[in-house]
């Protein structure tokens, strides 16, 4: 049976929020980026890990707004993306982006990024898309790089040690993509 075409649209109903809540955003990876440092700099080394890392995310439930987009396939929510605008920095921050495991590798993430980019351009003077992911989320880093994002920073102290679900050595990586 053929799957319904995926359509990206503004989340508009409580059913959309329920669908977002059902998205399995977990991942497994056999590669990470190990953060190395010198006195005045940082760099990332790609490193193979065995056994593969498993990560499951818990996230806050989003609220309906014109900044919350869903990718729907018929009645099923395949993914979502959410923006937050920062007027001071003129950035559109991707607050959340997830594609359900069964829809990965089918262009859903790309469609969501393109729709978020288009939405960000509608906000006056927004200059870039900006997001945070983790050095251990190799699949996400690869995806964002393919989508034209560049590494623009990191934070070794963002994640509090001892938080459930935190992986050893997890560091926040920041990426941006110019809109101009």
N, C-alpha and C positions, 0 to 999 in steps of 0.2 A: 504494500500500500504506500503510495507516494505521500510525502509530508506536505503540509500546506506551506505556501510561500511565507517567508518571514517579512513582517512589516514593522518598522520602527515608528512609534507614535508616542504622544504624551500619555502618561499614565492617568487614567480618568476615573476609575471605579475602585471600590473596595476589593473587587475581584482581582484587579491588577495588583494590588498590594498583597493579597493572599498568594498570588502566583509568584511574586518576588520572594515572599517568605519561603516558598518551596524550592527555590533554586539551590542546587547543590554546588557550592562554590569551592569545594575541596579540591585539592590537587595532590599529585605525587610527582616527585622529580628525583632524578639521579645526578643532577648537577646543581650547583649553587655558585654564587659569586662571593668569595672570601674577601673581606675588606682588609686591606693592608694599609699601614700608615708609616709616614716618615715624620720628621719634626714639623714640617710645614705642608704636608700633602697626604693625599689618600689615593689609592688605586684599587681596582677590583681584579682578582684573579679568578678565572673560571676553574672550578674544581669538581671532580667527580666524587660522589658520595655513595657508600654502600653500607647498609642497605639504603634504598631510596627513602627520602623524607616524605612523610605524609602530613598534610596540613588541612585542618578544617577551620573555617572562619565562623565566628559568631558576629553578628552585626546588628546595629540598631535598625529598627523598622523605619523606613522612609515615610514621608508624608506626601500626599498628593500635591503636586504643584506643576507649573509649566516647565520646571527644570528637572523633572523626573520623567525619564523616557523608558519605555519598555519595547522589547522586540517580541512580537507575538507571532506564533505559528498557529493559525486558527484560534482556538480557545486557550492554547497553552502559552505560557510566558516562557520564552527561550532565554531571555536575558534582560538586564536593565542597566541604566547608567544615570547618574545624578550629578548635577552641577551646583556649585556654590560660587557666587561672584564676590570678589574682594575689590571694593572700589578703590582702596588705597593703592594696591599693587597693580590694579587693572588686570588681574588674572581671573580666569574661569577655572576653578578647581574641580576636578573630577572626584567627587566625594565617594562614589561607589561605582564599580563596574563589575558585573559578573555575568557569565554565560553558563547556562546549565550544561552539565557534563555531556549529555546526549546531543547537544547542538554545537559543541566545540569543533573547530576546523571546517566550518561551513560558511564562514563569512559573517556570522552574527556579530562578533566583536567588532569587526571592521565597520559594519553598518552602524553600530551604536556609536563608535568613535566619530564617524563622519556626521551623524546626526547631532552629536554633542558639539562638534566643531561648528556646524551650521547654527545651532542654537546660541553658542557663545558669540558668534559674529553679529547676532541680532542685538546684543547688549552694547550700548554705546562705549566706544573706546577700549574694549577688551583687547588685550594685546597677545595673550597666549593661553593655551590650555596647560594645566599643571596638575601633577598627581604624585601620589606616594605609593610605593610598593616596597617589598622586602628583598633583601639580597638573596634570601633562600627561595624566592618565588621565580626561579629561572624561566618557567614558561611565560610568565607575565612580562618579565624584562625583555625576553626575545620578541614577544608580541608588540610591546610598546616601541621598541626600536624599529621593527618592520613598519609601524604606523607613523614613523617620522619623529618620534620623541627622542630627545637627547638627555643624557644624564646631566643634571645641573646641581646636584648636591647630595649630601647624606647626613644622617643624624645617628650617632652611636648610642645616644641616651634616650631616644623617644620611647622605646618599649621598656616597661618596668620589669625587672627580673622577678620571676615567680608567678607571673600572670599565667593562668591556665591557657594552654594552646601555644604559648610562646616557644619557639624552637631555640636551642642553644646557638649563640652567635648571631641572632637575628638583628639586622640593622635596617633602618629606614633609608630607602633610596628615593630621590626626587627626580622627576622627569618633566620636561616642558616641550611644548611644540608651538612655534610662532604661528599667529593667525595672520599677520601682515604679509 
